[in-house]
């Protein structure tokens, strides 16, 4: 193949990457997606009607309550958008419907595998037991897989502000459902006041039970939290943005083969970064740190995985080849068997044969 022909092919690939519809059709993997932040407004309306919960009749007003503004003040301002949703997600039917809704969204943009995370303790207000909550979500995920063919698993979150004994219940819950679709444990919530070593014994329990860990860390300005999460057993890091300020830990992240779950739209909304020049996507890649791309909260951030990849194309001129590698990183970091990973790799190989 001569040089001139190679240049034509490369230019064509570069031109093609700006075509949103093609990006949407490419196979994708998502590892960081929150159940309560990703329900379509119209689905939430149906859930609320079934429970006689009053919502604004105007779709625009409802969206204002559910979607975080671009000028969020901080993470806490962003998290206010979850209050109304959580009021509606207190029954088994609602949880199953919400989980199914996420899989239907994933199918629309050809996501081949998705891990959906949620905090069971946030859904007990009407008396649901923790096992019933998990069972309902798994039922919705399985229903979605049967209808749309999207493979999925669940991650259980412990909320940092809760008592350690309550969080340990979630760890044991993850073990109980390990063979039924729960593949890992996460810590979410107030990272500033509850850094990783607050949960040293809890995470030791998870490690003892062989429950994979993906922990939120480095979302609130402390790169050391990312390193501490790794020291405590995390295989993946949710967000991890503050790692950029602590390059002394880069070698640890690479040595342990840690995957950083980046969520571009969310990271700017929560003021994890405020300027594109400070966003560490390219820094991490250039430093040999593995990253994958995610939505975080599809509704709260008003985004899709296609949107996230298109933003990276706009910001960094990433190509199809780059997108393929980011998705392969996600496959390698997924909490699934090697056989399942191989099958996903083969789907990507077929899907990205663009010439």
N, C-alpha and C positions, 0 to 999 in steps of 0.2 A: 504493500500500500504506500503510494508516494506521499510526500509531505503536504502537497497542495490538497490532496483528497482528505488527508487527516484534518487539515484546518477547516475544510468545508463541513465535515462531520461534527467537529467540536463546536463550530459556530451554530450549526443547526440544533445541536443539543442545548446550547446556551439559549438560543431563541425559544426553543420549546419549553424551557423551564418556566417561562412567564405565563404559560397557558394554564390558567386555573383549572379548567375542566379536565385537562390531562392529569394534573397533580391530584385532583380529586379521585380519579379513577385508579391511580396507582395503589398497589397494596401497601398497607401501613400497619404499624404496631403502636399501641398506647399503653403506658404503664402507670400514669399518674392522672387519674380522673376520679373526682369525688362525686358520689351518688347525689348528695343533697344540693350540690351546686350545679348540677347538669340536667335538671329536668326541664323539658320544654314548658313554656308558660301555658300552652293550651292543654298539656297533660296535667299540669298542676291544677288548672281550673276544673278538669273532670274529677280529679281526686278530691278537691275541696267540695264540689257539689254533692258527691256521694256522702260526705260527712256533715253537710249543712254548714260548712265554714264559709263565711262571707269574704269575697274577694272583690276588688274594684271591677265594675262591669266593663270599663273601658280598657281595651288591650294595651294601649299606651301607658296608662296609669299603672297597670299590673307590671308591665315590663320595667317601669321605673323602680318598683319595689324589689325586683328580682335581679336587675342588671346593675353592676357597680359602675359609677361614672368614671370617665377617663381621668378626672381630677380628684380621685380618692385622696383623702388626707394621709392614710396609712393603712396597715393591715387590719386594724380594728374597724375602721370605717368600711373596708371591703367586706368584713365578716358580718356586718349588720344585715346584709342581703340574705343571710341564711335563716333569719328568725321566722319569717312567714312560712318558708318552705318546711321547716322543722315542725311547725304547728300542724301541718297537713300530713306529715309522715309518721303517724303514731298508730297505724293499723297495719295488719298483715297485707290486706288488699292494696293499700297505698304503697307500701314498700315494694311489693311484687310489681305493681304497675310502674313505679319509678325505675326499677332495675330494667324492666323490659324496654322502657322508653330509651334508656341509654344505649342499649344494644341496637335498637332500631336506628338511632342516630349514627352509630358506628357503621352499620351496614350501608348507609347512604354514601359514605365516603371510603368504602372498601377497606375498612379496618379488619384485618384478619384475626387479630388477637388483642384483647383489652383486659387489663386488671382494674377493677372498680373498687374503690376503697370507701369505707364508711365507719362511723363510730357507733356501735350498737347502743351505748349508754345514752345517746341523744334521742332514742326512740322509745323510751319506757314511760312516757308521761301518762299514757292511758292504761298502764298495767301490763303491757306486753313483756314476757320474759325474754331474757337475752337469747336463748336458743330459738325461740319463735321468730325473733327479729332476723336472725341470720338465715334461718330456714326460708323466710319469706323473700329475702333478697336473692338467695340462691335460686329459688323457684323462678323469679323473674328473669335472672340471667340465663337459666336453662331454657326457659320458654323462648327467649330471644335467640338463643343458639339454634334451637330446633326450627324456628321460623325463618331465620336469616342466615344461618350457617356461620355466624361469628363466634369463634371460640372465646370464652371468657372465664375468669376466675375472680375471687374476691380477696381483698385485703382488709383486715380489721384494725381500726384505729383506737388507741387509748388516748383519752384527752388529758393533756398535761396538768390541768388545774385540778383534776380529780384525785381522790385519795389513792395511795399506792395499792391498797387492798382491792379497790374497785378496778384499777387498771390491770392488776394481776388476774382478775376474773376474765378480762378480755383475752389475755394470753392463754388461759386454760380453754376459753371458748374456741380460740384458733386451733388449739390441739384437738378439741372435740370434733371440729368440722374439717380436719386436715384432709380426710379422704373424700370429702363431699364438695369441694370447690373453694375452700379457704386456703390460700397458699402463702400467706405471710402476715406480719404484724407491723404496725406503724405507730409512731407517736405524733400527734397533731395538736395544734393549739398554741398557747402562750410560751413561745420559745425563750423570750427574754427573761421571764421570772422562773422558768423551769427548764434549765439547760440539761443536756444529756445525762450528766453524772447524777442528777437527782434520781434517776431511774436505774441505777447500776444493778440493783438486785432484781428488779423486774425484767430487765433485758438479759440478765444472766439466766433467769428462769426460761425465757424464750429460747436462748441458745441451748440450754440443757434439753429442752423439748424438741430441738431441731426445727424450730419455726423460723424461716427466713425473715430478716429484718430489712425494711426500707424505711428510713426515718427522716422526717422533716428536719432540716438543719441548714443553717446559713441563710435563712430567709429574712432574718432580722439583724443583719449587720455584724455577726460574730463568726469569723472563719474558724475559730478554734472549736466551735460547736460541731462543725463538719468533721474535723479530725477526731474529736471525742466520740462522736457517733460511730465512727469507723472502729476506734479502739474498743467500743462496747459491742461490736459485732455486726454493724450494718453492712450489708452487701451493696445497697443502693442508697443514694441520698436524694430526698425530695427538695428540689430547688438548688441548694448549695451555692447560691450566688456569692455570698460573702467569702467564700474560699478564695476569690480573686485577690483579696487583700492580705492573704497569708500564704505567699508562694512557698514558704518553708514546709508546707504540708503537701505540696504537689507530688513529691516523690512517694509519700505514703499512699496517696490516692492511686497512683499508677502501680505501685508495688502490690497493693491489695486488689487491683483490677476493679475498682469501684466505679459504678455507673452513676452519673449525675442526671437526674430527671429534671430537665429545664422546661419551664412554662413561660415563654416570652411575654405574652399579653398580660398574664397575671403578675409577673415580676415587675412590670412597669406600673400596673394599677396599684399594687400594694406599696409602692415606693421603695421596693427593695433596691431598685436603681431608678434614677430620674433622667439620665442622659444616655443615649445610645453609645456614646464613647466609653461609658463605664460598664456596658453589658459585656460579660466575659465569654460569650459563646466562642468567638474566634480565639481568644486567649487560651481557653481550655483545649480547643482542638490543636492549636500550635504547640501546646505544652504536653500533648500526648494523653490528655485526660478524656476518657470516653463520656459522651453525652448522648441522650436521646431527647426527643421533643414530644411535648404533651400539652393538653388543654388546661389541666388543673380543674377548672370549673366551667363547663361549656356555656351555661346560661349566665352565671354571675359575670363571667368575662366576655360574654357575647361572642364566642369564638368556636371554631372547629379545628381539627387537626390540619385540615387543608389550609385554613387561614394561617395557622402557625408556620407551616412550611413556606407559604407565600411571603410572609413577613421576612423570613430568613433569606429568601431569594432577593427581596427588595433591599434588605439591609446589607447582606454579605455576598449577594450574587451567587448563592449556592446553586448547584446544578442537579440534574437527575441523579448523577453518580453520588453526589453528596447526600441527597435524600435517601438513596438506597443504603448507604453506609450508616446513616443515623438510625434507620429502621433495623439494620442488622445488629447494631449495638443494643437496641431494645430487645431483640430476640435473645441475644446472649445473656442479657441481664434479667430476662423474665424468669419467674419462679415456676418453671415447668420442666418436664423431663427432656433429656437430650434427644429422644426420638421426636418429641413434639417440636423442639427447636429445629431439628433437621427438616421436618415437614414445612415449617414456616420459611426457612431459608430457601427451600425449593420453590415455594410460591413467589418469593421475592425475585428469584432468578428468572422465573418465567415472566413475571409482571414487568420487569424492567428491561426486557429485550425490546428496545424501542426502535431499532433500525429495521 
